[in-house]
């Protein structure tokens, strides 16, 4: 299970990772946290790009700092992509343990 951590939650993610480790969850599940810096995504990345990246890489996006208004807001993107007709996977760069299989952002 991979988490993409928005820059405003890095401290919280560190605490969560410590707690997960302490409770022994890592013995049951492979859990990894990735920061924007680790995957070379700019902090100011468009919400639509973040959503596509997270989906293409099967990551859970942890954020508390995304837009709720506008064409490319996370709210709008999720509404568009969570319909039956739009469930197909979009092509986006994939991150594989420190290696990109395709560059695009």
N, C-alpha and C positions, 0 to 999 in steps of 0.2 A: 504494500500500500504506500503510495507516494503522495506527499503533500507539497503543493506549491504555496509558499508563504509570502504574502505581500509584505512589503518593507515595514509597514506600520505594526505588524504582529510578530516580528522576529523575536522579540523578548518573550512574548507569550509562548511562541512555538518552542523556544529553548526550555522553558519551564515544563511544557507539556511533554517534550521529548524526555526530559529527566524523570518525570513521573511515570511515563510509559516504561522506561527502562527499570526503574525501581520496582514497579509492580510485576515485572517479568513478562510483559506483553511481547517483548522482542524474541522470547523463546517460542512464542506461538505464531507470530506474524512478522514478516519482513516489513518494517515500517521505516520510511526515510522522509526527511524534511529537506526541501530544496529552497534556497533563497533566490531572489531575482539575480543577484550577483553571481551565484554559482552557475546558473544556466544562461548568463549573459543577456538577460532581458532588461531593458531600461526601466527604471522605477516609474516613469511616466508613460509606460506602454498603454495603448488603447485597450479598453475593456474587451472589445471584440477579439483582439489579438490574444489577450490573456485567456479568454474562454476557449478559443480554438486550440491554443497551445496545451492547456490543461486537458482538454478532451482528447486530443491526438496522442497525448502521452499518458493517458489514464491516471491523471493526477486529480486530487481533491484540492480545490482552491480555497485557501484560508485567507480571508480578507475582511476588513471592516472599513475600507477606505475607497470604495468604488462608487462610480456615479449611478444615480437612479433615473436620470433624465437624459434624453437625447438618443439619436439613432444608434450610436455605438456604446451606450451605457450597458453595464452588466445586466441590469434589469431587463432592458429591451432584448438583448442578445439571448438571454435565457428564455424569455417568452417566445421568441422566434424559433429557437432550436429545440424547444421541448414540445414540439407538435409532431404528430405522426409523419407528416410529409417531409419534415426536416431532420429526421433521425439518422440520416446517412452521415458517415464520417467525412469531414472535410479534410483536404490535404493540408497538413501543417508540418513544420519541422519536428522531428522526434529527437528526444534527448535520451541517450542510452549510456548511463553511468559515466558521464564526463565526455562523451562523444556525440556529436550531432550526425545524424544520418543524412540530413538535408538542411541547408542554411536557407533562411528566408526572412528572418526578422533582424 
